[in-house]
């Protein structure tokens, strides 16, 4: 159930709670963002190894998905996979921002969503780094061959540190990061969203993206399949093991939000003792 905030006071109260969440999780957010950066460096490193060991000279792997979709003419819309992926990320971002203006029952907090997405992606990216670094496969993408327009393996340390390119990399295959991020957005909305048709739309987007990635031969079918399997497993495992952060102020709101006048606790204790004394006297009279 959801409804728009009709006054600024409710929106400010919600933002105050978001701030309380941020005070407790900001170190983790920074760490998760650093993992994304480290992943970009490893993308460049595997690209370097792909060129150094001349993996591009190896024959392309046999892929049944390529065979099944070879007649699907989508080469003229190569940009569509990036559009779908970043579109899904954008929708998730808008959903997070909407928590500031739409009241939901139970309440949804944007930082809970951000924390869980970054945490899950950090675990998945760590698995991904190990997978494509240990076994370098010949890339099926057209630009992953010397002389092609976007062939640009790293040549200096600045390329590793400042040359992040999530679109034109090579050899970072297992598993598909485009599919990973889209599945994460789908899982996030399933966890925190409430509109059924939008949940169904996210599922259709994930399926369509997987088909297009294979049809464009940006990844092998196994890369997409593993992303569809691994990401939900990691998401559900972390959801079972790690609860949404609850600030200390929420656990005992009366003590944190209501000031007790000085001496009030002593007065309340005396009143409580007097009530017990009166009750004991009445009980003794009835017994007599």
C-alpha positions in Angstrom: 0.0 0.0 0.0 1.4 3.5 -0.9 0.2 7.0 -1.1 1.8 10.4 -1.8 3.2 12.5 1.0 0.8 15.5 1.1 2.9 17.7 3.4 6.5 18.6 3.7 6.7 17.6 7.4 6.2 13.9 6.6 8.8 14.1 3.8 11.3 15.7 6.2 10.7 13.0 8.8 11.4 10.4 6.2 14.6 12.1 5.2 15.6 12.3 8.8 15.3 8.5 9.1 17.3 8.1 5.9 20.1 10.3 7.5 20.0 8.0 10.6 20.5 5.0 8.3 23.3 6.7 6.5 25.2 7.3 9.7 25.3 3.6 10.4 26.1 2.2 7.0 28.3 4.8 5.2 31.6 2.9 5.8 30.0 -0.2 4.1 28.8 1.9 1.2 32.3 3.3 0.6 33.7 -0.2 0.8 31.2 -1.6 -1.7 31.9 1.3 -4.1 35.7 0.5 -3.9 34.9 -3.1 -4.9 33.3 -1.7 -8.1 36.5 0.3 -8.8 38.7 -2.8 -8.1 36.5 -4.8 -10.5 37.1 -2.1 -13.2 40.9 -2.5 -12.7 40.7 -6.3 -13.0 38.6 -5.8 -16.2 41.6 -4.0 -17.7 44.1 -6.6 -16.3 42.3 -9.5 -18.0 42.1 -7.4 -21.2 45.9 -7.0 -21.0 46.3 -10.8 -20.5 43.9 -11.5 -23.3 46.2 -9.5 -25.6 49.5 -10.7 -24.1 48.7 -14.4 -24.5 47.1 -13.8 -27.9 43.9 -15.5 -26.8 42.1 -13.8 -29.8 44.0 -16.3 -32.0 42.1 -19.2 -30.4 38.9 -20.5 -32.2 35.6 -19.2 -30.9 33.8 -21.6 -28.6 30.8 -23.6 -29.9 27.7 -21.9 -28.7 24.2 -23.3 -29.3 22.7 -19.9 -28.5 24.6 -18.3 -31.3 23.4 -21.0 -33.7 19.8 -20.6 -32.6 19.8 -16.8 -32.9 22.0 -16.4 -35.9 19.0 -15.3 -38.1 17.9 -12.7 -35.6 19.1 -9.5 -37.3 19.9 -7.2 -34.4 23.4 -6.1 -35.4 22.1 -2.6 -36.3 20.9 -2.0 -32.7 24.0 -3.0 -30.7 23.3 0.0 -28.4 20.1 -1.7 -27.1 21.8 -3.8 -24.5 23.4 -0.8 -22.8 20.0 1.1 -23.1 18.2 -1.7 -21.3 20.8 -2.2 -18.6 21.2 1.5 -17.8 17.4 1.9 -18.1 16.8 -0.7 -15.5 19.4 1.0 -13.2 17.7 4.3 -13.8 14.2 2.9 -12.9 15.7 1.5 -9.7 17.2 4.9 -8.9 13.9 6.6 -9.5 12.2 4.1 -7.3 14.7 4.8 -4.5 14.2 8.6 -4.9 10.4 8.1 -4.8 10.6 6.8 -1.3 11.1 10.4 -0.2 7.7 11.4 -1.7 5.5 8.3 -1.5 4.5 6.8 1.8 4.4 3.0 1.8 3.2 0.5 4.4 5.6 -1.0 5.4 7.9 2.0 4.8 10.7 1.7 2.2 14.0 3.5 2.6 16.3 4.3 -0.4 19.5 3.6 1.6 18.3 0.1 2.4 17.8 -0.5 -1.3 21.2 1.0 -2.2 23.0 -0.9 0.6 21.5 -4.3 -0.5 22.2 -3.8 -4.2 25.8 -2.7 -3.6 26.4 -5.5 -1.1 25.1 -8.1 -3.5 26.9 -6.7 -6.5 30.2 -6.6 -4.5 29.9 -10.4 -3.8 28.9 -11.2 -7.4 31.7 -9.0 -8.8 34.2 -10.8 -6.5 33.0 -14.2 -7.9 33.2 -12.7 -11.4 36.8 -11.5 -11.0 37.9 -15.0 -10.0 36.0 -16.6 -12.8 37.3 -14.6 -15.8 40.8 -14.1 -14.3 41.5 -17.8 -13.8 40.3 -18.9 -17.3 40.6 -16.5 -20.2 38.2 -17.4 -23.0 38.3 -16.2 -26.6 35.9 -13.3 -26.8 33.1 -13.6 -29.4 32.8 -9.7 -29.7 33.8 -8.2 -33.0 35.9 -5.5 -31.4 38.1 -7.9 -29.5 40.5 -8.5 -32.4 43.6 -6.4 -33.3 42.9 -3.8 -35.9 39.2 -3.4 -35.0 37.8 0.1 -34.2 37.4 -0.3 -30.4 40.5 -2.6 -29.9 42.3 -0.8 -27.1 44.1 -3.0 -24.5 45.8 -1.2 -21.7 49.4 -0.1 -22.2 50.2 1.9 -19.0 49.3 2.1 -15.4 47.1 5.1 -16.1 44.9 2.9 -18.3 44.3 0.6 -15.3 43.6 3.4 -12.9 41.7 5.8 -15.0 40.7 3.9 -18.1 37.5 2.1 -16.9 35.3 1.1 -19.8 32.4 -1.1 -18.9 31.2 -1.4 -22.6 34.2 -2.1 -24.8 36.2 -4.5 -22.6 37.4 -7.9 -23.7 37.7 -11.3 -22.0 35.6 -10.4 -18.9 33.1 -13.0 -19.9 32.0 -15.2 -17.1 29.6 -14.1 -16.1 27.7 -11.3 -17.9 27.8 -8.0 -15.9 25.0 -6.5 -17.9 22.7 -9.4 -17.0 24.0 -9.2 -13.4 23.0 -5.5 -12.9 19.7 -6.0 -14.6 18.8 -9.0 -12.4 19.9 -7.0 -9.3 17.5 -4.2 -10.3 14.7 -6.8 -10.7 15.5 -8.4 -7.4 15.6 -5.0 -5.6 12.1 -4.1 -6.9 10.8 -7.6 -6.0 12.1 -7.0 -2.5 11.0 -3.4 -1.9 8.4 -2.6 -4.7 4.7 -3.4 -4.7 3.3 -2.9 -8.2 2.8 -6.3 -9.7 2.8 -5.3 -13.4 6.1 -3.5 -12.9 7.6 -6.7 -11.3 6.5 -8.6 -14.4 8.0 -5.9 -16.7 11.4 -6.3 -14.9 11.3 -10.1 -15.5 10.5 -9.5 -19.2 13.3 -7.0 -19.5 15.8 -9.5 -18.0 14.7 -12.2 -20.4 14.8 -9.9 -23.4 18.3 -8.6 -22.4 19.7 -12.1 -22.1 18.4 -13.0 -25.6 19.8 -9.8 -27.2 23.2 -10.2 -25.5 23.6 -13.7 -27.0 22.1 -12.6 -30.4 24.7 -9.8 -30.6 27.4 -12.3 -29.5 28.6 -10.0 -26.7 28.7 -12.9 -24.4 28.5 -16.7 -24.7 25.2 -18.2 -23.6 26.8 -19.7 -20.5 27.8 -16.2 -19.4 24.2 -15.1 -19.4 23.0 -18.4 -17.9 25.4 -18.2 -15.0 24.4 -14.6 -14.2 20.7 -15.6 -14.1 21.6 -18.4 -11.6 24.3 -16.8 -9.4 22.8 -13.4 -8.8 19.5 -14.6 -7.3 21.3 -17.2 -5.2 23.7 -14.5 -3.8 20.8 -12.1 -3.3 18.6 -14.6 -1.4 21.6 -15.8 0.7 22.5 -12.3 1.8 18.8 -11.5 2.4 18.7 -14.5 4.7 22.0 -13.6 6.5 21.9 -9.8 6.5 18.9 -7.8 7.7 18.2 -4.2 6.8 20.1 -1.9 9.1 18.0 -0.5 12.0 19.4 2.6 13.7 19.6 2.5 17.5 17.1 5.4 17.6 14.5 3.2 16.2 14.9 0.4 18.6 13.8 2.5 21.6 12.1 5.6 20.1 10.7 6.8 23.4 14.1 7.2 25.0 15.5 8.9 22.0 12.6 11.2 21.0 10.9 12.1 24.3 12.7 14.0 27.0 11.8 12.9 30.5 11.9 16.0 32.8 14.6 15.9 35.5 13.2 14.1 38.6 10.3 12.6 36.8 11.7 9.1 37.0 12.0 9.4 40.8 8.4 10.8 41.0 7.1 8.0 38.9 8.8 5.4 41.1 7.3 7.0 44.3 3.8 6.9 42.7 4.3 3.3 41.8 5.2 2.4 45.3 2.2 4.3 46.7 -0.2 2.4 44.4 1.2 -0.9 45.7 0.9 0.2 49.3 -2.8 1.2 48.8 -3.4 -2.1 47.1 -1.8 -4.1 49.9 -3.9 -2.3 52.6 -7.2 -3.0 50.8 -6.2 -6.6 50.4 -5.5 -6.9 54.1 -8.9 -5.3 55.1 -10.8 -7.8 52.9 -8.9 -10.7 54.5 -9.9 -9.6 58.0 
